[in-house]
Amino acid sequence: MPQEQSPYQILGEDKIRALASAFYEVMDELPDAKRIREMHGKSLVDIKQKLAEYLIGWLGGPPRYYEKHGTVCLTKPHTPYAIGPEERDQWLMCFDLALERIDASEDLKLMLRTPVSRLADMIKNRDDSVS
């Protein structure tokens, strides 16, 4: 029986870095992602790097984020922001479109759908959206 590959093995580090860049490019371009884009600083350079490092480890590769920043806690850095269902959905939309931009296979998209949704739900810190 063939062993299933991790997303890291499928994509590799360079493609995961491209995914992180595409994610923030989509967020920066889409009017529908305005609310979550406003939660980030003017420059997205540092956050692209941090997301790439986080995703590399989270998707089954070396723990790049942990090596540079220590403990990985996603909820604490997001506490100052009101993240409800609408913001979570904007984040998921950006992630899905970023997967499209890097030409991720349908199998990979399916493999990531549930864990990425759980990740987005974990960061959500309110049950309603702020208008």
C-alpha positions in Angstrom: 0.0 0.0 0.0 1.5 3.4 -1.0 2.2 5.8 1.8 0.3 9.1 1.6 2.5 12.1 1.1 2.2 15.2 3.4 1.2 18.5 1.9 4.9 19.6 2.5 6.1 16.6 0.5 3.6 17.5 -2.3 4.4 21.2 -2.5 7.9 21.6 -1.1 9.2 24.6 0.7 9.4 27.0 -2.3 5.8 26.3 -3.3 4.6 26.8 0.3 6.4 30.2 0.4 4.6 31.0 -2.9 1.3 30.0 -1.2 2.0 32.4 1.6 2.8 35.2 -0.8 -0.2 34.4 -2.9 -2.4 34.4 0.2 -1.4 38.0 1.1 -1.5 39.2 -2.5 -5.1 38.0 -2.8 -5.9 39.6 0.5 -4.4 42.9 -0.7 -6.3 42.8 -4.0 -9.8 41.7 -3.1 -12.3 44.2 -1.9 -14.1 41.3 -0.2 -11.1 40.8 2.0 -10.9 44.4 3.1 -11.8 43.7 6.7 -9.0 41.2 7.3 -6.5 43.2 5.3 -7.1 46.2 7.6 -6.0 44.0 10.5 -2.5 43.8 9.0 0.1 46.5 8.9 0.8 48.6 5.8 3.6 46.3 4.7 2.9 42.6 4.4 6.6 41.5 4.0 7.1 40.3 7.5 3.8 38.6 7.9 4.3 36.7 4.5 7.5 35.3 5.9 5.9 34.3 9.2 3.0 32.6 7.5 5.4 30.7 5.2 7.5 29.6 8.1 4.4 28.5 10.0 2.9 26.7 7.0 6.1 24.8 6.3 6.0 23.1 9.7 2.2 22.8 9.9 2.1 21.1 6.5 4.6 18.5 7.6 8.0 20.1 7.0 10.7 21.4 9.3 9.6 23.6 12.1 10.9 26.9 10.6 8.5 29.1 12.7 9.4 27.4 15.9 13.2 27.6 15.1 13.0 31.4 14.7 10.2 32.4 17.1 9.7 29.7 19.6 6.3 28.4 20.7 3.6 28.4 18.1 0.5 30.0 19.5 -2.0 31.3 16.9 -4.7 32.6 19.2 -2.6 35.1 21.2 -1.4 37.2 18.3 -5.0 37.4 17.0 -6.6 38.4 20.3 -6.6 42.2 19.6 -8.6 41.7 16.5 -12.4 41.0 16.3 -12.5 37.8 14.2 -15.9 36.4 13.7 -17.5 34.2 11.0 -17.2 36.9 8.3 -13.5 37.5 8.9 -12.9 33.7 9.1 -14.7 33.3 5.8 -12.6 36.1 4.2 -9.5 34.3 5.4 -10.6 31.0 4.0 -11.5 32.6 0.7 -8.0 34.1 0.4 -6.5 30.7 1.2 -8.6 29.0 -1.4 -7.7 31.6 -4.0 -4.0 31.3 -3.1 -4.2 27.6 -3.6 -5.6 28.3 -7.1 -2.9 30.8 -7.8 -0.1 28.2 -7.1 -2.0 25.6 -9.2 -2.5 23.2 -6.3 -4.1 20.0 -7.4 -7.7 19.2 -6.6 -6.5 16.3 -4.4 -4.3 18.7 -2.3 -7.2 21.2 -2.0 -9.4 18.4 -0.7 -6.7 17.2 1.6 -6.4 20.7 3.1 -10.0 21.7 3.2 -10.9 20.4 6.7 -7.6 21.2 8.5 -7.5 24.7 7.1 -11.1 25.3 8.1 -10.3 24.1 11.6 -7.3 26.4 11.7 -9.5 29.3 10.7 -12.1 28.4 13.3 -9.4 28.2 16.0 -8.4 31.8 15.4 -12.0 33.0 15.5 -12.6 34.8 18.8 -16.2 36.0 18.5 -19.5 34.5 17.3 -20.5 37.6 15.3 -18.8 39.9 12.8 -18.2 43.5 13.5 -19.8 45.8 10.9 
